[in-house]
Amino acid sequence: MISRHLFVPLVALLVLVAGCEGGGQAVEPGATGDEGVTRQIAGRWTGALHQEGLPPFQIAADISSDGAAEVAYTGIGCGGEWSLDGVEAFLPPRYLFTEEINARAGGTCRGTGTVSLTPIQSTSPNEPAYSRMNYRFTGGGVTSRGLVHRTDPAHLKDVFKHAAVAAP
């Protein structure tokens, strides 16, 4: 027989496991009526990316809490915008964006694609919950991968400048 003290946590665990078995379900932006679905990842991010056939290059992204973002890439010299398509309810969640390049597009920089950001949970109690994320881009026949981390305004602007794209 299960004691009363263990029953409630056991039921909560079973509900959690049952909700996770089907994989992550995408949550449409605004589907819950909750503005700021990206509030946990809102802010400035930079990092190094890798793409087959190219030397590593830098990314800078400024993500707002409403799911819009401005982005720039060095090495491929372009920038554009992200719009949130949805959030897959994994632990941690996976944020899916459509990327549209509208600054200096061409050459090795593709016009549209899908960006996936998956936060890496911090293990330090003194850091924000999400201070690093795995980045993945697919589109135009290419895939880019890398790690991005929170950054300050000066570093964000520096990456935009090196990409020859106007900073946000």
C-alpha positions as CSV (number, residue, x, y, z in Angstrom):
1,M,0.0,0.0,0.0
2,I,1.3,3.5,-0.9
3,S,1.4,6.0,1.9
4,R,-0.5,9.2,1.7
5,H,2.8,11.2,1.6
6,L,4.0,9.4,-1.5
7,F,0.7,9.3,-3.4
8,V,0.6,12.9,-4.5
9,P,4.2,13.1,-5.8
10,L,3.7,9.7,-7.5
11,V,0.6,11.0,-9.3
12,A,2.4,14.2,-10.3
13,L,5.3,12.2,-11.7
14,L,3.0,9.9,-13.7
15,V,1.2,12.9,-15.2
16,L,4.6,14.4,-16.1
17,V,5.8,11.2,-17.7
18,A,2.5,10.7,-19.6
19,G,2.8,14.2,-21.0
20,C,6.3,13.6,-22.2
21,E,5.8,10.2,-23.9
22,G,4.5,11.6,-27.1
23,G,7.5,13.8,-27.6
24,G,7.4,17.5,-27.7
25,Q,4.2,19.1,-29.0
26,A,4.6,22.5,-30.8
27,V,3.0,25.4,-29.1
28,E,1.9,28.0,-31.6
29,P,2.9,31.6,-30.8
30,G,0.0,33.2,-29.0
31,A,-1.8,29.9,-28.7
32,T,-1.9,30.1,-24.9
33,G,-2.8,33.8,-25.0
34,D,0.5,34.4,-23.2
35,E,2.6,37.2,-24.7
36,G,6.3,36.6,-24.4
37,V,6.6,32.9,-25.1
38,T,10.3,33.6,-25.8
39,R,10.8,35.6,-22.6
40,Q,13.2,32.9,-21.2
41,I,15.5,33.3,-24.2
42,A,14.9,37.0,-24.9
43,G,18.1,39.1,-25.1
44,R,21.4,39.3,-26.9
45,W,23.2,36.2,-28.0
46,T,26.5,35.5,-29.9
47,G,28.5,32.4,-30.7
48,A,30.5,30.4,-33.2
49,L,28.9,28.4,-36.0
50,H,30.1,25.6,-38.2
51,Q,28.9,24.8,-41.7
52,E,30.5,22.3,-44.1
53,G,32.8,24.0,-46.6
54,L,33.3,27.2,-44.6
55,P,35.6,28.2,-41.8
56,P,33.8,28.8,-38.4
57,F,32.0,32.1,-38.3
58,Q,30.1,34.3,-35.7
59,I,26.4,34.8,-35.2
60,A,24.8,37.7,-33.2
61,A,21.0,37.6,-32.5
62,D,18.8,40.0,-30.6
63,I,15.7,38.1,-29.6
64,S,12.6,40.0,-28.2
65,S,10.0,38.4,-25.9
66,D,7.4,38.4,-28.7
67,G,9.5,36.0,-30.8
68,A,10.9,38.5,-33.3
69,A,14.7,38.7,-33.7
70,E,17.4,40.4,-35.7
71,V,20.4,38.4,-36.7
72,A,23.8,38.9,-38.3
73,Y,26.5,36.4,-39.5
74,T,30.2,37.1,-40.1
75,G,32.1,35.1,-42.6
76,I,29.0,34.8,-44.8
77,G,28.4,38.6,-44.4
78,C,24.6,38.9,-44.1
79,G,21.8,39.4,-41.7
80,G,18.1,39.2,-41.4
81,E,15.1,38.5,-39.2
82,W,13.7,35.6,-37.3
83,S,10.0,35.1,-36.7
84,L,8.8,32.5,-34.1
85,D,7.0,29.5,-35.6
86,G,6.4,27.7,-32.4
87,V,7.9,26.1,-29.3
88,E,8.2,22.3,-28.9
89,A,7.4,21.4,-25.3
90,F,10.5,19.4,-24.4
91,L,12.5,19.9,-21.3
92,P,14.2,22.2,-22.1
93,P,11.9,23.6,-24.8
94,R,13.0,23.9,-28.4
95,Y,12.3,27.2,-30.1
96,L,11.6,27.2,-33.9
97,F,12.0,30.3,-36.0
98,T,11.8,31.1,-39.7
99,E,14.8,33.0,-40.8
100,E,14.6,35.5,-43.7
101,I,17.8,37.1,-44.9
102,N,17.2,40.6,-46.1
103,A,20.6,42.3,-45.6
104,R,23.4,41.5,-48.1
105,A,21.8,38.2,-49.1
106,G,23.5,36.1,-51.7
107,G,26.6,34.1,-52.2
108,T,27.0,31.7,-49.2
109,C,24.1,33.3,-47.3
110,R,20.8,31.7,-48.1
111,G,17.5,33.6,-48.2
112,T,15.2,31.6,-45.9
113,G,15.4,28.6,-43.6
114,T,14.6,27.2,-40.2
115,V,16.5,28.0,-37.0
116,S,16.1,25.8,-34.0
117,L,17.3,27.0,-30.6
118,T,17.6,24.5,-27.7
119,P,18.5,26.0,-24.3
120,I,21.1,24.3,-22.1
121,Q,20.0,24.3,-18.5
122,S,22.5,26.0,-16.2
123,T,23.9,24.0,-13.4
124,S,24.9,27.1,-11.3
125,P,22.2,28.6,-9.0
126,N,23.7,32.0,-9.6
127,E,23.3,32.1,-13.4
128,P,20.1,32.7,-15.4
129,A,18.3,29.5,-16.2
130,Y,19.3,29.7,-19.9
131,S,22.7,31.2,-20.6
132,R,23.7,29.0,-23.5
133,M,21.7,27.4,-26.4
134,N,22.4,24.9,-29.1
135,Y,21.8,26.5,-32.5
136,R,20.8,24.7,-35.8
137,F,20.0,26.2,-39.2
138,T,18.6,24.2,-42.1
139,G,17.7,25.7,-45.5
140,G,18.9,26.3,-49.0
141,G,20.7,23.0,-49.0
142,V,22.9,23.8,-46.0
143,T,23.0,23.1,-42.3
144,S,24.8,25.2,-39.7
145,R,25.4,24.3,-36.1
146,G,26.9,25.9,-33.1
147,L,26.6,27.1,-29.5
148,V,25.4,30.6,-28.6
149,H,25.6,32.4,-25.3
150,R,24.3,35.5,-23.7
151,T,26.3,38.6,-24.4
152,D,26.5,42.3,-23.8
153,P,25.4,45.1,-26.2
154,A,29.0,46.0,-27.3
155,H,29.8,42.5,-28.4
156,L,26.5,42.1,-30.2
157,K,27.1,45.4,-32.1
158,D,30.7,44.3,-32.9
159,V,29.4,41.1,-34.6
160,F,26.8,43.0,-36.6
161,K,29.5,45.5,-37.7
162,H,31.8,42.7,-38.9
163,A,28.9,41.2,-40.8
164,A,28.4,44.6,-42.4
165,V,24.8,44.7,-41.2
166,A,23.1,47.5,-39.3
167,A,22.9,46.7,-35.6
168,P,19.5,46.7,-33.8
